Amino acid sequence: MKTCPVPCAFVALHSNDMASIRKHLLEGNQCRDAWVALSKLVQDARQRKDCLERAAILAPDDEELQIAYLEARLAVQPNDVFAQQRLNEIHTMRLLSDVKTPYFHEQPKPRLIGDILVSIGAITEAELHEVLSEQRRESLLKSDRRLGQLLLKRGLITPSKLAKALIIQQQERSRARTAPQVLGEYLVERGYITAAQLEDVLAEQIRLDQRGKRLSLGELLVRMRLMSKEKVDQAAREYENLFWSKFS
């Protein structure tokens, strides 16, 4: 099978020709643009949803495509709670990424978690590319498509290594002057806990998750006696107020 570049020159020439687009796909081309074009040509809502799902699998980092697929899925299954939650998550993260602290100079963007894991020697470039390829092949709504979870499942990293990489990413976000994207980052930036303590909590959270037991960051902070429940609740309210104040 051949993976087409984006944009695909063939699709650009035949975007309104359903027969040519189908032939292109039947020839074994893994072509995101072809599936997107086909989704605009078909009339049936289910067929449109299927086309967009295939396109989104080929381009997992394309948020616009993910949104289009999820909206098409909801058009077919309006009561699909998981799809609606995923759509809400994407919209929320977009809002978070748009919140900037008022500094004049632009800073380098924080690295992706896979690049950080390579830089600290946790995995090789080849292992990263192999797992990223697996991630693209998986269904868009599969719950364990997160890169870290796939690496853990393969035994390529330990929970401690993943937690360390997440802390490095958080520190880079702080240096880049972006708003905290999760509660843990806010807690470190405001001095409620240290980066080392957050790393320990994240490692424990990942270990528990592997055993099918999911606890929130706040629950683990209380369980590990790093913060009281009252302090966690207070910090969560502060963070929520800080975020929404940017939109007032």
C-alpha positions in Angstrom: 0.0 0.0 0.0 1.1 3.5 -0.8 0.5 6.5 1.5 -0.3 9.6 -0.5 1.2 13.0 0.3 -0.9 15.8 1.6 -2.1 17.5 -0.5 -2.6 14.7 -3.0 -2.0 15.8 -6.6 -4.3 13.2 -8.0 -7.2 14.2 -5.7 -6.7 17.8 -6.5 -7.3 17.1 -10.2 -10.3 14.7 -9.6 -11.9 16.0 -6.5 -15.4 16.0 -8.1 -15.1 12.7 -9.9 -16.4 10.0 -7.6 -15.4 7.1 -9.9 -11.8 8.3 -10.2 -11.6 8.8 -6.4 -12.9 5.3 -5.7 -10.5 3.8 -8.3 -7.6 5.7 -6.6 -8.6 4.1 -3.2 -9.2 0.7 -4.7 -5.7 0.7 -6.1 -4.5 0.5 -2.5 -3.6 4.2 -1.9 -3.8 5.3 1.7 -5.1 8.8 0.9 -6.5 11.2 3.4 -7.5 13.7 0.7 -9.4 11.0 -1.2 -11.5 10.0 1.7 -12.3 13.7 2.5 -13.2 14.3 -1.1 -15.4 11.2 -1.2 -17.2 12.3 2.0 -18.3 15.4 0.1 -19.6 13.5 -2.8 -21.6 10.8 -1.1 -25.2 11.5 -0.2 -25.8 9.0 2.6 -25.0 10.3 6.1 -23.5 6.9 7.2 -21.3 6.7 4.2 -20.1 10.3 4.9 -19.3 9.3 8.5 -17.4 6.2 7.3 -15.3 8.2 4.8 -14.4 10.8 7.4 -13.5 8.1 10.0 -11.0 6.6 7.5 -9.6 10.0 6.7 -9.2 10.9 10.4 -7.4 7.6 11.1 -4.9 8.5 8.4 -4.4 12.0 10.0 -4.8 11.6 13.8 -3.3 15.1 14.4 -5.7 16.9 12.2 -8.2 18.4 14.6 -10.4 19.9 12.0 -10.8 16.4 10.5 -11.5 14.9 13.9 -14.2 17.5 14.5 -15.7 16.8 11.1 -15.8 13.1 11.8 -17.3 13.4 15.2 -20.0 15.8 14.0 -20.8 13.3 11.2 -20.9 10.5 13.7 -23.3 12.5 15.9 -25.5 13.2 12.8 -25.9 9.5 12.4 -26.1 8.7 16.2 -27.3 11.8 18.1 -27.1 10.0 21.4 -23.5 8.9 21.1 -22.3 10.2 24.4 -18.7 9.2 23.9 -18.4 11.1 20.6 -20.1 14.2 22.1 -17.6 14.1 25.1 -14.6 13.8 22.7 -15.9 16.7 20.7 -16.4 18.8 23.8 -12.8 17.9 24.9 -11.4 19.1 21.6 -13.3 22.4 21.8 -12.2 22.9 25.5 -8.5 22.2 24.7 -8.7 24.7 21.9 -10.0 27.3 24.3 -7.2 26.4 26.7 -4.5 26.7 24.1 -5.8 30.1 23.1 -5.4 31.5 26.7 -2.0 33.2 26.8 -0.4 35.1 29.7 0.3 38.7 28.8 4.0 38.5 27.8 5.3 40.3 24.7 7.8 37.8 23.3 6.8 34.6 21.7 8.5 31.5 23.2 9.3 28.2 21.5 6.4 25.7 21.6 6.7 22.8 24.0 7.7 19.5 22.5 5.4 16.6 21.9 5.6 13.8 24.5 7.1 11.3 22.0 10.0 13.7 21.2 10.7 14.2 24.9 10.8 10.4 25.5 13.3 10.1 22.7 15.4 12.9 24.0 15.7 11.4 27.5 16.6 8.0 26.0 13.4 6.2 27.0 12.7 5.1 23.5 14.4 5.3 20.1 13.3 7.2 17.0 12.5 3.9 15.3 10.3 2.8 18.2 8.5 6.2 18.2 7.8 6.0 14.5 6.5 2.4 14.8 4.1 3.2 17.6 2.9 6.4 15.8 2.1 4.3 12.8 0.1 1.9 15.0 -1.7 4.9 16.5 -2.8 6.1 13.0 -4.1 2.7 12.2 -6.3 2.4 15.3 -10.0 3.6 15.4 -10.3 7.3 16.1 -12.4 6.7 19.2 -10.4 3.8 20.7 -9.8 4.7 24.4 -6.1 3.7 24.5 -4.9 5.6 21.4 -2.8 7.9 23.6 0.9 7.6 22.7 1.9 7.0 26.3 -0.6 4.2 26.7 0.5 2.5 23.6 4.1 2.6 24.7 3.2 1.2 28.1 1.2 -1.6 26.5 4.2 -2.6 24.4 6.5 -2.5 27.4 8.7 0.1 25.8 8.5 2.5 28.8 7.7 2.4 32.5 5.1 4.6 34.3 8.0 6.5 35.9 9.5 7.3 32.5 6.2 8.5 31.2 5.6 10.6 34.3 9.1 12.1 33.9 8.4 13.1 30.3 5.0 14.6 31.3 6.8 16.8 33.9 9.4 17.9 31.3 6.5 18.9 29.0 4.8 20.8 31.8 8.1 22.7 32.5 8.4 23.6 28.8 4.8 24.8 28.8 5.6 27.0 31.8 8.7 28.5 30.1 6.6 29.1 27.0 4.3 31.2 29.1 1.2 29.3 28.1 -1.7 28.9 30.5 -1.7 25.7 32.5 -3.5 23.1 30.5 -4.2 20.7 33.4 -4.7 21.1 37.1 -1.3 19.5 37.9 0.5 22.2 36.0 -1.4 24.9 37.8 -0.6 23.3 41.2 3.2 23.3 40.5 3.2 26.8 39.1 1.4 28.1 42.1 3.6 26.3 44.6 1.0 23.9 46.0 3.3 20.9 45.1 6.7 20.5 43.6 7.4 19.1 40.1 9.0 16.0 41.8 5.8 15.4 43.8 3.6 15.8 40.7 5.9 13.3 38.9 5.4 10.7 41.7 1.6 11.2 41.6 1.5 10.9 37.8 3.6 7.7 37.9 1.2 6.2 40.5 -1.8 7.3 38.4 -0.4 5.6 35.4 0.3 2.4 37.3 -3.2 2.3 38.7 -4.6 3.0 35.2 -2.8 -0.1 33.9 -4.6 -2.2 36.5 -7.9 -0.7 35.4 -8.3 1.5 38.5 -8.7 5.2 37.6 -8.3 7.8 40.2 -8.2 11.6 39.6 -5.2 13.7 40.3 -7.0 15.3 43.3 -7.9 11.9 44.8 -4.3 10.7 44.6 -2.9 13.9 46.1 -5.1 13.4 49.1 -4.4 9.7 49.3 -0.6 10.3 49.1 -1.0 13.1 51.8 0.5 15.8 49.6 -2.6 18.0 49.8 -5.7 18.1 51.9 -9.1 17.7 50.1 -9.9 21.2 51.1 -6.7 22.5 49.4 -7.4 20.5 46.3 -10.9 21.9 46.0 -9.6 25.4 46.6 -6.9 25.1 43.9 -9.4 23.6 41.4 -11.8 26.6 42.0 -8.9 29.1 41.6 -7.8 27.4 38.3 -11.3 27.4 36.9 -11.8 31.1 37.8 -8.4 32.0 36.3 -9.4 30.2 33.0 -12.8 31.8 32.6 -11.6 35.2 33.6 -9.7 35.3 30.3 -13.1 35.3 28.6 -14.9 37.9 30.7 
